[in-house]
């Protein structure tokens, strides 16, 4: 096939790349064109798909369309998108330009062969965030953000790769599954679940109606499941066509049915649907104590009620993670600590880091007809903040507010759920260790094979000169000598090392997790509290349980009856009050006077110690203490006036002064704290807060290691 090219007119501003292209030999260009033509012919010759036969079976009703309910909260549909074809876009400011968005269809394909199309109408880079487009399939209830590491999906990304994650390889992909990037062409995704087809259980991508790559096999764990057309994107405006009325933007080389025209026997509708008309949407306000399974309750509630959307800072952080954002290094200030309730957002995006994205999402939620659960641990325990939440959502007539109290010992059902999650996480860790072990073994095998191939190539390389041949023979002898030494070294390998090597084949093991009746909640990997200690100390005194008088339609006590929950909260508050850090406490004049007196006394003692050490040797010997330790109470602190007995501290070393000072300071601190706090509840300083109050009173850092102790318990 002849290809005519238009020769460009000479241009003084021609780029270096253009000049280079002009210099390319005509023969090389001809070969490239020939290769392209052969590639096209190969695609045509190997096309195994055939025209779809006539099908008189009943169609799925209602027909598949994009769901304005099964999508991320920032997605907006317009132009008939809710009827199977139209325009889709999302928020692109207040930090959302850095977050992925997703939308799923209302019907899934479970048999047959069907097509849907997506075209990027507009792509733009905003504040350094590049546009993203992923088109594919996902299972019901799975993540809408394909490519986030979850395994219940497969898709083609904008670069042409086919993402096909599995439980063992969350980032598995096939590069260049599409020979060219998706660009702004009409992207057709063909899912073939027809068992009689040679391409059964495959997914193919077409660009402007032409096949862009070979059919990609579905991941094994997705075979046999109902698959929903899904689109994940960022900073794009998209036209999505499911073909509810048979419309097809670009014809394929063969006739094919659209997803929106699927037969009822080949598809199934989503279960993620809106409540019945006239029924209000629920806003659930969960109430629970910190470190007592509050967030576990929220996770279980969302798992049981997938139609609810969680509003919380931790969900924003999870969204950032799934969108590929990575937190920057962060050094907390004194007393400042991240928590699950208010995690430190540090992604280098001001609108996200200052929680502007969360505020924007809450505003969008106010106008959205969906069910929400507001998972704010501290705010939901304070009556004033609960009433503000009720007022905010009650402004929309389609919402009703419900409080869920999860206080006290959880129900047996909840404990069983917690134990199951703990055991599942343990099993996943074991699988991860096994996967890493196999990956390391494969890498070692590949490296060994590569090294052997290099050695063999060197030995087999033909010599051109006699000198080179001699050098190669010498090199071969050196290699043989090295191998012999290595063999000798292996023969002398210690028995312990051999035993370790043989034990590498054993299955990896981890300590079995505790799942007894006293295990109520899932421990976190890191020591991250539900509520930061500084926040908890200043707020716990105002913690109360909700009531209908605050504006709730009803208050449900999930774990314990109302009376038991209130008694539990009261006991918890008493205990917490005795353990909590008292914010705003300042040293009294009494303490300042005692500290000043101790400082002067210490100076005087060190002065007298120096005077004693400066005495003549004879005087020291006369004043030397008896070998048997005397009764300290009978001695004078500074020694006798006539010098017959030395000061008690005469022979103090640095360690003695440190111990002496520490004991007096801790004694003074405990008495000053009880005096200054003016609360009979406190009988002393809780051991876990000694370092904090020491810093408040003495303006210094208490370091247990200076006393050869690992922690404060060792000091006390």
C-alpha positions as CSV (number, residue, x, y, z in Angstrom):
1,X,0.0,0.0,0.0
2,X,1.5,3.3,-1.1
3,X,1.5,6.1,1.5
4,X,1.6,9.7,0.2
5,X,3.2,12.3,2.4
6,X,2.8,16.0,2.1
7,X,6.2,17.7,2.2
8,X,6.2,20.6,4.6
9,X,7.3,24.0,3.4
10,X,10.7,25.2,4.7
11,X,10.5,26.9,8.0
12,X,13.3,28.8,9.7
13,X,11.7,27.9,13.1
14,X,11.7,24.1,12.5
15,X,12.5,22.3,15.7
16,X,15.5,20.0,16.2
17,X,13.2,17.0,16.3
18,X,11.7,17.9,12.9
19,X,15.2,18.3,11.4
20,X,16.1,14.9,12.8
21,X,13.0,13.4,11.2
22,X,13.9,14.9,7.8
23,X,17.4,13.3,8.0
24,X,15.9,9.8,8.8
25,X,16.8,7.5,5.8
26,X,13.8,6.9,3.5
27,X,14.5,3.2,3.8
28,X,13.9,3.3,7.6
29,X,10.7,5.2,7.2
30,X,9.5,2.7,4.7
31,X,10.1,-0.1,7.1
32,X,8.2,1.7,9.8
33,X,5.2,2.2,7.6
34,X,5.4,-1.4,6.4
35,X,5.4,-2.6,10.1
36,X,2.4,-0.4,10.9
37,X,0.5,-1.8,7.9
38,X,1.4,-5.4,8.8
39,X,0.2,-4.7,12.4
40,X,-3.1,-3.4,11.1
41,X,-3.4,-6.4,8.8
42,X,-2.6,-8.8,11.6
43,X,-5.3,-7.3,13.8
44,X,-7.8,-7.7,10.9
45,X,-6.7,-11.3,10.2
46,X,-6.8,-12.4,13.9
47,X,-10.2,-10.8,14.8
48,X,-12.1,-13.7,16.3
49,X,-15.2,-11.7,17.2
50,X,-18.3,-12.2,14.9
51,X,-21.5,-10.4,14.4
52,X,-24.0,-10.6,17.3
53,X,-26.9,-12.9,16.4
54,X,-30.5,-11.7,16.6
55,X,-31.8,-11.9,20.1
56,X,-35.5,-11.8,20.8
57,X,-35.2,-12.4,24.6
58,X,-36.7,-9.8,26.9
59,X,-34.5,-6.8,27.7
60,X,-33.4,-5.8,31.2
61,X,-35.9,-3.3,32.6
62,X,-35.0,-0.7,33.6
63,X,-32.1,-0.5,31.2
64,X,-28.6,0.1,32.4
65,X,-27.7,3.7,33.1
66,X,-25.0,5.5,35.1
67,X,-25.9,5.6,38.8
68,X,-26.1,8.9,40.6
69,X,-26.2,6.9,43.8
70,X,-23.4,4.5,43.3
71,X,-20.7,7.1,42.7
72,X,-18.3,9.2,44.7
73,X,-20.0,12.2,46.4
74,X,-18.2,14.7,44.1
75,X,-19.6,13.3,40.8
76,X,-22.3,15.1,38.8
77,X,-24.3,13.6,35.9
78,X,-25.9,15.7,33.2
79,X,-27.2,15.7,29.7
80,X,-29.1,12.4,30.0
81,X,-26.3,10.4,31.7
82,X,-28.9,8.9,34.0
83,X,-30.5,7.5,30.9
84,X,-27.5,5.6,29.6
85,X,-25.7,8.3,27.7
86,X,-24.6,11.8,28.8
87,X,-21.9,13.9,30.4
88,X,-20.1,13.1,33.7
89,X,-17.8,15.4,35.6
90,X,-16.7,16.1,39.2
91,X,-15.5,18.8,41.6
92,X,-12.1,20.2,40.6
93,X,-11.3,22.7,43.4
94,X,-10.9,22.7,47.2
95,X,-8.5,19.9,46.9
96,X,-10.7,17.6,44.8
97,X,-8.5,18.2,41.7
98,X,-6.1,15.9,43.4
99,X,-8.6,13.1,44.2
100,X,-10.0,10.4,42.0
101,X,-13.7,10.1,41.3
102,X,-15.7,7.1,40.2
103,X,-19.1,6.1,38.9
104,X,-20.7,2.7,38.3
105,X,-23.6,1.5,36.1
106,X,-26.9,0.4,37.5
107,X,-26.7,-3.1,35.9
108,X,-24.0,-5.7,35.6
109,X,-23.1,-8.1,32.8
110,X,-23.1,-11.8,33.8
111,X,-23.3,-13.5,30.4
112,X,-23.1,-12.8,26.7
113,X,-21.0,-10.1,25.0
114,X,-21.6,-6.4,25.4
115,X,-20.0,-3.0,24.8
116,X,-20.0,0.4,26.4
117,X,-18.2,3.6,25.4
118,X,-16.4,6.5,27.0
119,X,-15.0,9.7,25.4
120,X,-13.0,12.3,27.2
121,X,-14.5,15.7,26.1
122,X,-12.0,17.7,28.2
123,X,-8.8,16.9,30.1
124,X,-6.9,19.5,32.0
125,X,-4.0,19.7,34.5
126,X,-5.1,21.6,37.6
127,X,-2.6,22.7,40.3
128,X,-0.1,20.1,39.1
129,X,-2.7,17.3,39.2
130,X,-2.7,15.5,35.9
131,X,-5.9,14.1,34.4
132,X,-6.6,10.4,34.9
133,X,-9.0,8.1,33.1
134,X,-9.6,4.4,33.8
135,X,-12.4,2.5,32.1
136,X,-13.3,-1.1,33.1
137,X,-15.4,-3.4,35.2
138,X,-16.0,-3.9,38.9
139,X,-18.1,-6.0,41.2
140,X,-21.0,-4.8,43.3
141,X,-20.0,-2.9,46.4
142,X,-16.3,-2.8,45.5
143,X,-14.2,0.4,45.4
144,X,-15.2,2.9,42.8
145,X,-11.6,4.0,42.5
146,X,-10.2,1.3,40.2
147,X,-6.4,1.0,40.5
148,X,-6.3,1.7,44.2
149,X,-5.0,-1.7,45.1
150,X,-8.4,-3.5,45.5
151,X,-8.8,-6.7,43.6
152,X,-12.5,-6.6,42.6
153,X,-12.0,-4.8,39.3
154,X,-10.1,-4.7,36.0
155,X,-9.6,-1.7,33.7
156,X,-7.7,0.0,31.0
157,X,-5.8,3.1,32.1
158,X,-5.1,6.2,30.0
159,X,-1.6,4.9,29.1
160,X,-3.0,1.7,27.6
161,X,-2.1,-0.6,30.4
162,X,-4.6,-3.3,31.6
163,X,-4.9,-3.3,35.4
164,X,-5.8,-6.7,36.6
165,X,-5.1,-6.9,40.4
166,X,-5.5,-10.1,42.4
167,X,-5.5,-10.8,46.2
168,X,-1.8,-11.9,45.9
169,X,-0.7,-9.1,43.6
170,X,-2.7,-5.9,44.1
171,X,-0.7,-4.0,41.4
172,X,-0.7,-6.6,38.7
173,X,-1.0,-5.1,35.2
174,X,-0.3,-5.8,31.5
175,X,1.7,-2.9,29.9
176,X,0.7,-1.8,26.4
177,X,-2.5,-3.8,26.4
178,X,-3.6,-1.0,24.1
179,X,-1.0,-0.2,21.5
180,X,-1.6,3.5,21.9
181,X,-2.8,5.7,24.8
182,X,-6.6,6.2,25.1
183,X,-6.3,10.0,24.5
184,X,-9.5,11.7,23.7
185,X,-10.9,9.1,21.3
186,X,-14.0,7.0,21.8
187,X,-12.9,4.2,24.1
188,X,-15.0,1.1,23.7
189,X,-14.7,-1.6,26.3
190,X,-16.0,-5.0,25.1
191,X,-16.7,-7.6,27.8
192,X,-17.1,-11.1,26.4
193,X,-18.6,-13.7,28.8
194,X,-20.0,-15.9,26.1
195,X,-18.8,-19.4,26.9
196,X,-19.1,-20.4,23.2
197,X,-16.8,-17.6,22.0
198,X,-13.1,-18.2,21.4
199,X,-12.6,-15.0,23.4
200,X,-14.7,-16.1,26.3
201,X,-14.0,-14.4,29.6
202,X,-12.0,-11.6,28.1
203,X,-12.0,-7.8,28.0
204,X,-11.0,-5.8,24.9
205,X,-10.4,-2.2,24.2
206,X,-11.3,-0.4,20.9
207,X,-10.3,3.2,20.0
208,X,-12.6,5.0,17.6
209,X,-14.1,1.6,16.6
210,X,-10.7,-0.1,15.8
211,X,-9.3,-2.8,18.0
212,X,-6.4,-1.4,20.0
213,X,-5.0,-4.6,21.4
214,X,-5.5,-8.3,22.0
215,X,-8.3,-9.5,24.2
216,X,-7.2,-9.6,27.9
217,X,-8.3,-12.5,30.0
218,X,-10.4,-11.6,33.1
219,X,-8.7,-12.3,36.4
220,X,-9.7,-15.7,37.6
221,X,-11.4,-14.4,40.7
222,X,-13.7,-12.3,38.5
223,X,-14.8,-15.1,36.2
224,X,-18.4,-16.1,36.9
225,X,-19.2,-12.8,38.7
226,X,-21.6,-10.1,37.6
227,X,-19.4,-7.2,36.3
228,X,-20.6,-3.5,36.3
229,X,-19.2,-1.0,33.8
230,X,-17.2,1.5,35.9
231,X,-15.3,4.7,35.2
232,X,-12.6,6.2,37.4
233,X,-11.3,9.7,36.5
234,X,-9.8,13.0,37.6
235,X,-9.9,16.4,36.0
236,X,-11.9,15.1,33.1
237,X,-15.3,15.8,31.5
238,X,-16.5,12.6,30.0
239,X,-19.2,11.4,27.6
240,X,-20.4,8.0,28.7
241,X,-22.6,5.8,26.5
242,X,-24.1,2.6,27.7
243,X,-26.4,2.6,24.7
244,X,-29.8,2.3,26.4
245,X,-31.6,3.2,23.2
246,X,-29.1,1.2,21.0
247,X,-27.0,4.3,20.2
248,X,-23.3,3.5,19.4
249,X,-20.8,6.3,18.9
250,X,-18.3,4.3,16.8
251,X,-19.2,1.0,15.0
252,X,-16.9,-1.9,15.5
253,X,-15.7,-4.3,12.8
254,X,-18.6,-6.6,13.9
255,X,-22.1,-5.9,15.2
256,X,-22.3,-5.9,19.0
257,X,-25.0,-5.3,21.6
258,X,-24.6,-2.4,24.1
259,X,-24.8,-2.9,27.8
260,X,-27.9,-0.7,27.9
261,X,-29.6,-3.1,25.5
262,X,-28.7,-6.2,27.4
263,X,-31.1,-9.2,27.7
264,X,-32.5,-9.7,31.2
265,X,-31.0,-13.2,31.3
266,X,-27.5,-11.8,30.7
267,X,-27.6,-9.0,33.2
268,X,-28.6,-8.2,36.7
269,X,-29.6,-4.9,38.4
270,X,-27.6,-3.3,41.2
271,X,-28.8,-3.6,44.8
272,X,-27.4,-0.2,45.6
273,X,-30.6,1.7,45.0
274,X,-32.3,4.7,46.6
275,X,-35.0,4.3,49.3
276,X,-38.6,4.1,48.3
277,X,-40.2,7.3,47.2
278,X,-41.4,9.5,50.1
279,X,-39.0,7.8,52.6
280,X,-36.5,10.2,54.2
281,X,-32.7,9.7,54.1
282,X,-31.0,8.9,57.4
283,X,-28.1,10.7,59.0
284,X,-26.6,8.5,61.7
285,X,-24.6,10.1,64.5
286,X,-22.7,7.2,66.3
287,X,-21.7,7.8,69.9
288,X,-18.9,5.8,71.5
289,X,-16.0,6.1,73.9
290,X,-12.4,6.4,72.7
291,X,-10.3,3.3,72.6
292,X,-13.5,1.2,73.1
293,X,-14.4,0.2,69.6
294,X,-16.0,3.3,68.3
295,X,-14.5,3.1,64.8
296,X,-15.0,-0.7,64.7
297,X,-18.7,0.0,65.3
298,X,-18.7,2.5,62.4
299,X,-16.9,0.0,60.1
300,X,-19.4,-2.7,60.9
301,X,-22.3,-0.4,60.4
302,X,-21.2,0.6,56.9
303,X,-20.4,-3.0,56.1
304,X,-24.0,-4.0,57.1
305,X,-25.5,-0.9,55.4
306,X,-23.5,-0.3,52.2
307,X,-25.8,2.5,51.1
308,X,-24.4,4.8,53.9
309,X,-21.6,7.2,53.1
310,X,-19.1,7.9,55.9
311,X,-18.3,11.6,56.6
312,X,-15.1,11.9,58.5
313,X,-11.5,13.1,58.3
314,X,-10.2,9.5,58.3
315,X,-12.3,8.9,55.2
316,X,-10.7,11.9,53.5
317,X,-7.3,10.4,54.3
318,X,-8.4,7.1,52.9
319,X,-9.6,8.8,49.7
320,X,-6.2,10.6,49.4
321,X,-4.4,7.2,49.8
322,X,-6.6,5.6,47.1
323,X,-6.0,8.5,44.8
324,X,-2.2,8.0,45.0
325,X,-1.3,10.9,47.3
326,X,1.5,10.2,49.7
327,X,1.8,12.0,53.1
328,X,4.8,14.1,53.6
329,X,7.2,13.8,56.6
330,X,5.7,15.5,59.6
331,X,7.2,16.3,63.0
332,X,4.5,16.9,65.6
333,X,4.9,19.8,68.1
334,X,5.1,19.1,71.8
335,X,1.7,17.8,73.0
336,X,0.4,17.5,69.4
337,X,-0.5,14.1,68.1
338,X,-2.4,12.6,65.2
339,X,-5.5,10.6,66.0
340,X,-8.0,8.5,64.1
341,X,-10.7,11.1,64.8
342,X,-8.5,14.0,63.6
343,X,-5.6,12.5,61.6
344,X,-2.8,14.7,60.5
345,X,-3.4,15.5,56.9
346,X,0.0,16.4,55.4
347,X,-0.1,15.9,51.6
348,X,1.3,19.2,50.6
349,X,-2.1,20.3,49.3
350,X,-3.3,23.3,51.4
351,X,-7.0,22.7,50.7
352,X,-6.7,19.1,51.9
353,X,-4.2,19.7,54.8
354,X,-6.3,22.5,56.3
355,X,-9.4,20.2,56.1
356,X,-11.1,22.4,53.4
357,X,-11.9,19.3,51.3
358,X,-13.8,17.8,54.2
359,X,-15.8,21.0,54.8
360,X,-16.6,21.1,51.0
361,X,-17.7,17.5,51.1
362,X,-20.0,18.1,54.1
363,X,-21.6,21.0,52.2
364,X,-22.2,18.8,49.1
365,X,-23.7,16.1,51.5
366,X,-26.2,18.6,52.7
367,X,-27.7,18.8,49.2
368,X,-27.3,15.1,48.4
369,X,-30.1,12.6,48.7
370,X,-28.1,9.9,50.4
371,X,-27.7,8.1,53.7
372,X,-24.8,9.3,55.8
373,X,-23.0,8.3,59.0
374,X,-21.1,11.2,60.7
375,X,-18.1,9.4,62.3
376,X,-16.6,12.1,64.6
377,X,-15.6,10.5,67.9
378,X,-15.1,13.7,70.0
379,X,-17.8,15.9,68.5
380,X,-20.5,13.2,68.8
381,X,-19.8,12.9,72.6
382,X,-20.4,16.6,73.2
383,X,-24.1,17.8,73.4
384,X,-23.4,21.3,71.9
385,X,-21.6,19.8,68.8
386,X,-24.3,17.2,68.3
387,X,-26.9,19.9,68.2
388,X,-24.9,21.8,65.6
389,X,-24.8,18.7,63.4
390,X,-28.5,18.2,63.8
391,X,-29.2,21.8,62.9
392,X,-26.9,21.5,59.8
393,X,-28.6,18.5,58.3
394,X,-32.1,19.3,59.5
395,X,-32.0,22.3,57.2
396,X,-32.6,19.8,54.3
397,X,-36.1,18.4,54.5
398,X,-35.1,15.0,53.1
399,X,-33.0,14.1,56.2
400,X,-33.9,12.5,59.5
401,X,-31.3,12.3,62.3
402,X,-30.7,9.2,64.3
403,X,-28.3,8.7,67.2
404,X,-26.6,5.3,67.7
405,X,-25.1,4.8,71.2
406,X,-22.3,2.1,71.3
407,X,-21.2,2.5,75.0
408,X,-20.4,-0.3,77.4
409,X,-19.5,-3.9,76.7
410,X,-20.4,-4.8,73.1
411,X,-22.9,-7.4,72.2
412,X,-21.8,-11.0,71.5
413,X,-22.5,-10.4,67.8
414,X,-20.2,-7.4,67.6
415,X,-17.4,-9.3,69.5
416,X,-17.7,-12.1,67.0
417,X,-17.4,-9.7,64.1
418,X,-14.3,-8.1,65.7
419,X,-12.7,-11.6,66.3
420,X,-13.4,-12.5,62.6
421,X,-11.7,-9.3,61.4
422,X,-8.7,-9.9,63.6
423,X,-8.3,-13.5,62.3
424,X,-8.7,-12.4,58.7
425,X,-6.1,-9.7,59.1
426,X,-3.7,-12.3,60.6
427,X,-4.3,-14.7,57.7
428,X,-3.6,-11.8,55.2
429,X,-0.3,-11.1,57.0
430,X,0.7,-14.8,56.6
431,X,-0.2,-14.7,52.9
432,X,1.8,-11.5,52.5
433,X,4.8,-13.1,54.1
434,X,4.4,-16.2,51.9
435,X,4.1,-14.0,48.8
436,X,7.3,-12.1,49.7
437,X,9.1,-15.3,50.3
438,X,8.2,-16.6,46.9
439,X,9.1,-13.3,45.3
440,X,12.5,-13.3,46.9
441,X,13.1,-16.9,45.8
442,X,12.2,-16.0,42.2
443,X,14.5,-12.9,42.2
444,X,17.3,-15.1,43.5
445,X,16.7,-17.7,40.9
446,X,16.6,-15.1,38.1
447,X,19.8,-13.5,39.3
448,X,21.6,-16.8,39.5
449,X,20.4,-17.7,36.0
450,X,21.6,-14.4,34.7
451,X,25.0,-14.7,36.3
452,X,25.4,-18.2,34.8
453,X,24.3,-17.0,31.4
454,X,26.9,-14.2,31.5
455,X,29.6,-16.6,32.6
456,X,28.7,-19.0,29.8
457,X,28.7,-16.2,27.2
458,X,32.1,-15.1,28.2
459,X,33.5,-18.7,28.0
460,X,31.8,-19.3,24.6
461,X,32.8,-16.0,23.0
462,X,35.1,-16.7,20.0
463,X,38.5,-15.1,20.2
464,X,39.8,-13.0,17.3
465,X,43.4,-13.0,18.4
466,X,45.6,-15.5,20.0
467,X,46.3,-13.1,22.9
468,X,42.6,-12.6,23.5
469,X,42.2,-16.4,23.5
470,X,44.9,-16.8,26.1
471,X,43.3,-14.1,28.2
472,X,40.0,-15.9,28.0
473,X,41.5,-19.2,29.0
474,X,43.2,-17.5,32.0
475,X,39.8,-15.9,32.9
476,X,38.2,-19.3,32.6
477,X,40.8,-20.8,35.0
478,X,40.2,-18.0,37.4
479,X,36.5,-18.6,37.3
480,X,37.1,-22.4,37.9
481,X,39.3,-21.6,40.8
482,X,36.7,-19.3,42.3
483,X,34.1,-21.9,41.8
484,X,36.3,-24.5,43.5
485,X,36.9,-22.2,46.4
486,X,33.2,-21.5,46.6
487,X,32.5,-25.2,46.6
488,X,35.0,-25.7,49.4
489,X,33.3,-22.8,51.4
490,X,30.0,-24.5,50.9
491,X,31.4,-27.7,52.2
492,X,32.7,-26.0,55.3
493,X,29.4,-24.2,55.9
494,X,28.4,-24.3,59.6
495,X,25.6,-26.7,60.5
496,X,23.6,-23.9,62.0
497,X,23.6,-22.0,58.8
498,X,22.6,-25.1,56.8
499,X,19.8,-25.7,59.2
500,X,18.6,-22.2,58.7
501,X,18.7,-22.6,54.9
502,X,16.7,-25.8,55.1
503,X,14.2,-24.1,57.3
504,X,13.5,-21.4,54.7
505,X,11.1,-23.7,53.0
506,X,8.9,-23.9,56.1
507,X,5.7,-21.9,56.0
508,X,6.0,-18.4,57.6
509,X,4.5,-18.1,61.0
510,X,3.3,-15.3,63.3
511,X,2.1,-15.3,66.9
512,X,-1.6,-16.2,67.0
513,X,-3.8,-13.2,67.8
514,X,-5.8,-12.9,70.9
515,X,-9.6,-13.3,70.3
516,X,-10.9,-14.0,73.8
517,X,-14.1,-12.7,75.3
518,X,-12.3,-9.6,76.7
519,X,-11.2,-8.5,73.2
520,X,-13.7,-5.9,72.2
521,X,-12.0,-3.9,69.5
522,X,-9.3,-4.2,66.9
523,X,-5.9,-2.9,67.9
524,X,-4.2,-0.6,65.5
525,X,-0.8,-1.2,63.9
526,X,0.6,1.9,65.4
527,X,-0.1,3.6,68.8
528,X,-2.7,6.0,67.3
529,X,-5.4,7.0,69.7
530,X,-9.1,7.5,68.7
531,X,-8.9,11.0,70.2
532,X,-5.6,12.9,70.9
533,X,-4.8,12.9,74.6
534,X,-4.6,16.8,74.7
535,X,-8.1,17.0,73.1
536,X,-9.5,14.3,75.4
537,X,-8.2,15.9,78.5
538,X,-9.9,19.2,77.9
539,X,-13.2,17.7,76.6
540,X,-14.0,14.5,78.5
541,X,-15.7,16.4,81.3
542,X,-18.4,17.5,78.9
543,X,-19.1,14.1,77.4
544,X,-22.8,13.1,77.6
545,X,-25.1,10.7,75.8
546,X,-27.6,12.0,73.3
547,X,-31.3,12.5,73.8
548,X,-34.3,13.1,71.6
549,X,-34.5,16.6,73.0
550,X,-31.4,17.5,71.0
551,X,-33.4,17.1,67.8
552,X,-32.9,13.4,67.0
553,X,-35.9,11.4,65.7
554,X,-34.8,8.6,67.9
555,X,-31.8,7.4,70.0
556,X,-30.9,3.7,69.6
557,X,-28.8,2.1,72.4
558,X,-26.9,-0.6,70.4
559,X,-24.9,-2.5,73.0
560,X,-26.4,-1.8,76.5
561,X,-29.7,-0.3,77.7
562,X,-29.8,3.4,78.4
563,X,-29.3,3.1,82.2
564,X,-26.3,0.7,81.9
565,X,-24.8,3.0,79.2
566,X,-25.1,6.1,81.3
567,X,-23.7,4.3,84.4
568,X,-20.8,3.0,82.2
569,X,-20.0,6.6,81.0
570,X,-20.1,7.9,84.5
571,X,-17.6,5.3,85.8
572,X,-15.4,5.9,82.7
573,X,-15.5,9.7,83.4
574,X,-14.5,9.3,87.0
575,X,-11.6,7.0,86.1
576,X,-10.5,9.3,83.2
577,X,-10.7,12.3,85.4
578,X,-8.2,10.7,87.8
579,X,-5.9,9.8,84.9
580,X,-6.3,12.7,82.5
581,X,-3.8,15.6,82.1
582,X,-5.2,18.7,83.7
583,X,-4.9,21.4,81.0
584,X,-4.1,25.0,82.1
585,X,-2.6,24.1,85.4
586,X,0.2,26.6,86.5
587,X,2.7,26.4,89.4
588,X,1.5,28.2,92.6
589,X,3.4,30.7,94.6
590,X,3.8,28.0,97.3
591,X,5.7,25.8,94.7
592,X,7.8,28.7,93.5
593,X,8.9,29.5,97.0
594,X,9.8,25.9,97.8
595,X,11.7,25.5,94.5
596,X,13.6,28.7,95.2
597,X,14.5,27.5,98.7
598,X,15.7,24.1,97.3
599,X,17.8,25.8,94.7
600,X,19.6,28.0,97.3
601,X,20.0,24.9,99.6
602,X,21.6,22.9,96.8
603,X,24.0,25.7,96.1
604,X,25.0,25.9,99.8
605,X,25.5,22.1,100.0
606,X,27.7,22.0,96.9
607,X,29.7,25.0,98.4
608,X,30.3,23.2,101.7
609,X,31.2,20.0,99.8
610,X,33.8,21.9,98.0
611,X,35.1,23.4,101.3
612,X,35.3,20.0,102.8
613,X,37.3,18.6,99.9
614,X,39.7,21.5,100.1
615,X,40.7,20.8,103.8
616,X,44.1,19.3,104.5
617,X,44.4,15.5,104.3
618,X,44.8,15.1,108.1
619,X,41.6,17.0,108.8
620,X,39.7,14.8,106.3
621,X,41.0,11.6,108.0
622,X,39.9,12.9,111.4
623,X,36.4,13.6,110.0
624,X,36.3,10.3,108.2
625,X,33.1,8.3,108.8
626,X,33.2,5.0,110.6
627,X,33.3,1.9,108.4
628,X,29.9,0.9,109.6
629,X,27.2,3.3,108.3
630,X,25.9,5.5,111.1
631,X,22.3,6.5,111.8
632,X,21.7,9.2,109.2
633,X,19.0,10.8,111.3
634,X,21.6,11.5,114.0
635,X,24.0,13.3,111.6
636,X,23.9,17.0,110.9
637,X,23.1,17.9,107.2
638,X,26.1,20.2,106.9
639,X,28.3,18.3,109.5
640,X,29.3,19.5,112.9
641,X,30.4,23.0,113.5
642,X,33.7,21.9,115.0
643,X,34.4,19.8,111.9
644,X,34.4,16.5,113.8
645,X,31.8,15.0,111.4
646,X,31.6,15.8,107.7
647,X,28.4,16.8,105.8
648,X,26.2,13.9,104.8
649,X,26.9,14.8,101.2
650,X,30.6,15.2,101.6
651,X,31.4,12.3,99.4
652,X,28.5,12.7,96.9
653,X,29.4,11.9,93.3
654,X,27.4,13.1,90.2
655,X,25.1,10.1,90.4
656,X,24.3,10.8,94.1
657,X,23.4,14.4,93.4
658,X,21.2,13.3,90.5
659,X,19.3,10.8,92.7
660,X,19.1,13.3,95.6
661,X,17.7,16.1,93.3
662,X,15.3,13.8,91.5
663,X,13.7,12.4,94.7
664,X,13.2,15.9,96.1
665,X,11.8,17.3,92.9
666,X,9.3,14.4,92.5
667,X,8.3,14.8,96.1
668,X,7.8,18.6,95.6
669,X,5.9,18.0,92.3
670,X,3.4,15.5,93.8
671,X,2.6,17.9,96.7
672,X,2.4,21.0,94.5
673,X,0.1,19.2,92.0
674,X,-2.4,18.2,94.6
675,X,-2.3,21.8,96.0
676,X,-2.7,23.5,92.6
677,X,-5.3,21.2,91.1
678,X,-7.8,21.8,94.0
679,X,-9.7,18.7,93.3
680,X,-10.2,15.9,95.9
681,X,-10.3,13.4,93.1
682,X,-6.5,13.7,92.6
683,X,-4.3,12.2,95.3
684,X,-1.1,12.6,93.4
685,X,0.3,12.7,89.9
686,X,-0.6,9.7,87.6
687,X,2.6,7.9,86.6
688,X,1.9,8.3,82.9
689,X,1.8,12.1,83.2
690,X,4.8,12.7,85.4
691,X,6.9,13.8,82.5
692,X,4.2,16.2,81.4
693,X,3.8,17.9,84.8
694,X,7.6,17.9,85.3
695,X,7.9,20.0,82.2
696,X,5.1,22.3,83.3
697,X,6.6,22.9,86.8
698,X,10.3,22.7,86.3
699,X,10.5,23.9,82.6
700,X,12.7,20.9,81.8
701,X,12.4,17.5,80.2
702,X,12.4,14.5,82.5
703,X,14.6,11.7,81.0
704,X,14.3,8.3,82.7
705,X,17.4,7.0,80.8
706,X,19.4,9.6,82.8
707,X,18.7,7.4,85.8
708,X,19.5,4.2,83.9
709,X,15.7,3.4,83.6
710,X,13.7,2.6,80.5
711,X,10.5,4.4,81.5
712,X,8.8,6.2,84.4
713,X,7.7,3.1,86.1
714,X,11.3,2.1,86.5
715,X,12.1,5.4,88.1
716,X,9.2,5.2,90.6
